[in-house]
Amino acid sequence: MTGVTGQVGSALISRLSRFGTVIPADRTVIDLSAPREIAARLNALAPDIVINPAAYTAVDKAEDDRDLAFLVNETAPLAIARWTADNHVPLVHFSTDYVFDGTGTTPWRESDSPSPISVYGLSKLAGEVAIQSVGGPHLIVRTSWVYAPTGTNFLRTIMRLAHERDELRIVADQFGAPTSAAIIADAIAAMFAAPQGISNVIARDSGLVHLAASGITTRHEFGCAVVECLNAKGAPLKVTKIVPISSDNYAMKAKRPLNCRLDLTRLAQTFGISTPHWRSGLEAAATDLLPIDDTPAY
């Protein structure tokens, strides 16, 4: 498993260890920025399955760092996919709702045509296409608005800002499902627990599935819910007002899709998995939040 120090990777390790030996492949073991070395590293590890949650995820920075974003998000997954195909090893790879342009209000289906509007989205789509082109056994899992009690994410940012500022201004025209890393890891663990085994589970599908919490909200509503959870924990917050704004009034280097809704029909019908509501995921994550003073500066 790559990305073991990341949000999803960390959550996956504890849940998948009961199915076998999880080999944690951090950057010292498999460096996605050095794709030419990946095959040799995988030969040495000889895994029975490869799980790749690692990625270049700095959405704004990617606009100026295109080469590295594509190296990590396209070239490296291609190298992994070639090795897994040659060795008949299943590959589980993680992607993003940012492969879509965010138009409309209908949840995106796996069969919808992607059209990214950022370098990050373009690089992640390129990784999907690269894996699919190889033709080996794979499952690409697209996720949405991922967060965890630790690390750099929207939840932790709101947590810090609510401690520092009287007023927060949060975009209210981006719609999606905030999805905790725990929800993602639980769903992947359920796939591993299937009686027919993960290899056969992957073979049953077309190689692509959307995985997110259930329910839909906005960034603004999610931010309000985060503050409510912190207040319930008795956190000493400074914030007294949370103002909804449009994306046009919040300048970011990379354009964000407004419609990040993911259709979860295939997840339910093919894998028999239903995910918890995003509020349930937030409440569960809030119990594990580190103290505000420990929040890193972003």
N, C-alpha and C positions, 0 to 999 in steps of 0.2 A: 504494500500500500504506500502510495506517495502522499505527500501533503499531510503527514501525520501530526505536524504541529499546528495545522490550520483548524478552522472551526469544524468542518465536516469530518476531516480525517481523525481529529481527536475523538469525536463522538463515535465514529465507526469502530475504532480500535476496541473499546470496551465492550461493544455489542457483538462484534464478529469473532472475538477470541474464543467463544464457546464452540465455534464450528471448526476450529483448527488453529494452527500456529500462524499468527499474523506477523509478517516480517515488516517492521517499520522502516520504510525507505525514505529518509529525509534527504536533504540536499547533499549530505556527505556521502550518501549511498547511491542515489540516482538524482543527478542534477539536470533538470529539464532545460536549462540554458546551455547544456552541452549534449545535444541529442546524438552526436556521433558516438558517444560513449555508452549509450543506453543499452544497446544489444549485448555488449560484453558484460555489463553489470547484471542484466537479466539472466544471461547464461550462467553467471556465477551463483545467482540466487535460486534459479530453477523453480520458480513458483508454479503452482497449479492453477492460479487465477491471479489476475492483476487488477487492482482497483486504483483509479487515478483521479482523486479529487484535487490534486495540485493544479494550480493555474496562475497566470499573471492576472491579477484582479484589480489593479490600480486603474480604475476606469478613466479618470481625468489624466493621469500621468501617461497613459497609453497613447493619447493624442500626440504627444511629443516623443514617444518612445516606441514607435510602431514596430521597428525591427525586433526588439526584444519581446514585445507582446506576441508577435507572430511566431517567433522562435519557440517560446514556451507553450503557446496555445495551439499551434498548428504543427510545426516541425517535430517537436518532441512527441506529441500523441501519435503522429504518423510513424515515428520510429518504434514506439511501443506497440502499435497495431501490427506493424510488419513482423515484429518478434512473436507476438501472441498468435498471429495467423500461421506463421511458419512452424510453431510448436503446438498448434491446436489447443491453445490455452484461452479461456474466455477472458474478455476485457470489459470491465465496468468503468465507464468514463463519465465525468460530470460536466454539464454545460449550463446554459443560462437562458432566461427569458429575453435577454438583450439581443438575441439573434433576430427578434422581430422589431418592426419599426414603431410599434405602439399605436397604430391607428385604430379607429373603431372602438367598440365597447364589448365585442364578443370575445369570450375566452379563446385563446389560441390552441388549436389542435396540432397534433404531431404532423398531420398531413398538410398543414398550411405552409405556404412558401415564406421562408425567412427573408428579411430585408433589413439588415442591421443599419443603425444610424450613428454608430460610434466605432472607433478603431477596436476597442475591446470587443464589441459585438461581432465585428467582422472577423477578428482573430479566432473567436470561439466557434463561429460558424465554419471557418476554414478548418478548424480541428475536427469538427463533426464530419465534414466532407472527406477529409483525409482518412479518417478511420473507416468510413463507409466504403471508400474506394478500394481499400485493401481486401475487404470481403471476408475477414475472419469472424469468429463468433464474438459478438460485442453487444453491449447495451449502453446507449447514451442516455443519461438521466438529466433532463433539463430541470433546474430548480429556480426558485424565485425569492428575492429579498431575504437572503440568508442572514441569520444572526446567531449569536451565542452569548452566554454570560461573560465570556472573556474575549479578548482580541479587538480588532478594529472593525466596527460595524455600526449600523444605524442606532441600535439599542444603546450601545455604549456611548456613542456620541451624544444622544439625547440625555443620557444619564449625566454626562459631564456638564453639558450646557445648562441643564436644569439646576445644577449646583452653582453655576457661575453667573447666570444672567436672570434679570427680572422678567424679560420677555423673550419668547422664542418665536421665530417666523418659519413655518414649515409648509412646504408645497402641498396643496390640496387637490391638484388635478392629475396626480399619478395614482393609478389604481392597480392593486395587486394583492398578494397574500403573503404577509410576513411569515417566514418559515424558519423555525428554529433548527439548528443542526441536529438536535435530538430527534425531531420528527423525521428528518431525512434518514438518519441512521437507523431508527426503528423500522422504517419502511424497507430499507435495504436488508436489514436483519431478517425481516419477514420473508423476503425473497429467498434468502439462504436457508430458511427453515422449511421451505416447501418440500414435501415428501419426494418429489421427483428430482430435487437438487438444483442448484443454481445454473448449471450448464444447460439443463433441459428447459429451465424457466427462460433463459435467454433465447434458446432456440425457438421457443414458441412465439416470440414477439418479432416485430419487424426491425428491432434494434434501436428503438427510440421510444422513450416514455416521459411524460411530464409528471413531476413530483413536487407538490407544494402543500402547504396547509390548506384546509378548506375555508370557505368564506372569502369575502372581498372587502378591502378597506382602502383608505388613502394614506399617504405618508403622514398627513396631518392627524388623522384619527389614530393612527398607530402611535405617533408621538404623544398624543394626549393619554392614550392607554398606558404608555410607559410611565409617564408622570404619575398617573393614578396608582400604578403598582408601587412606585417608589414612595409615594405618600403613605400607602398602606403599610409599608415596611418601616415607616417612621424616619425616612431619610430627611436630613436637614436641607431642604431645597430652597433656593432663592426665587425660582420662577413663580410668577403670579398670573401670567398671561401668555396664551399660545395663539398666535395669529395665523389664520390660513392665508396663503399667498399662491399665486400662479407660478408655474415653472419659469415663465418669462421674466418674473421678478426676482429670480434666484439664479444668478449668473454662475454657470459651471462650464468648464472647458469642453467637456463631452456632453452631447445632447442625450437626455434620458427619454426612453419610451414612456408615453403617458398610459398606455394600456398594457399592463404586465400580467393580465389575467391568464392563467393556464387552465385549459380543459383537463380534468382529471378522469375522464371516462375510461381511457385505456388502462390507467392505473388500477381502477376498480374492476373492470371487466376481464382484463388479461391476467392480472396478478392477484385479484381479490383483496386489494388493499384500499382501505379508507383512512384518510388522515384526519387528525383532530382539527378543530377550529383554531384559527390563528390566535384567538384570545386565550384558549387553553394552553397553547404553546408558550405564549408570553408569560402567563401566570406560573407555569412550571419553570421557565428559565429564570424568572425573577427570584425564585427561592435560592438560586445558586449564584446570584450576582455578587461580585466582589465589592467591598466597600468603595464608595465614591472616591476616596483619597487614592485608591490604587488604580484608578482609570488612567491609562496612558494618554499623553498629549498627542493629538493627531496633527 
